[in-house]
Amino acid sequence: MLPDSPGGRAVAVLVVVLVCLAIAVGTRGRLPLWSALLGAAAMAGSYEQPYVADPSGFLTTSPVSATAVLVTAAAGFVATSLLGPVVQQRRDDEALLADARRQVDAERAQAERAEAARAATDHTLADGARLAPRRADAAPATAATPVYRPFDAAPEA
């Protein structure tokens, strides 16, 4: 319909891109734009050589080109249909494994925090004697007043 000139080709490419964009928007991303553009490029690449070789015989040679593109697309569809569930299952398994790893890491971090808190309140000397923790209301420590006293020690007089 358009003249065989650079301007006509530019308009044709613009129309094809806009149609592909409308399809992508109309399907709300379920059919991505790259997929529609790839299909348009495959059709244009398939039709280009027969058209250049014999423009008047385009109607007789175009079904062969269309069939070649459709068979190739059908093979891709079958491969995707067969491999899609396998790939999806692997992705689901990887997601579950990642969730389990995050859970283990969170539990490990919580255990480490609990251990650190317990160690901060555990006042055991190297010889095994336990010290009484310092009371918050006690007077500030001086050189004469020890901060911790052994539990088994007699109270100071």
Protein Blocks (a to p, Z undefined) as FASTA:
>chain_A
ZZcdfklmmmmmmmmmmmmmmmmmmnnomacfklmmmmmmmmmmmmmmmmmmmmmlmmmm
mmmmmmmmmmmmmmmmmmmmmmmmmmmmmmmmmmmmmmmmmmmmmmmmmmmmmmmmmmmm
pccdfkopacddddfkbccddfklcfbdcfkbccdZZ
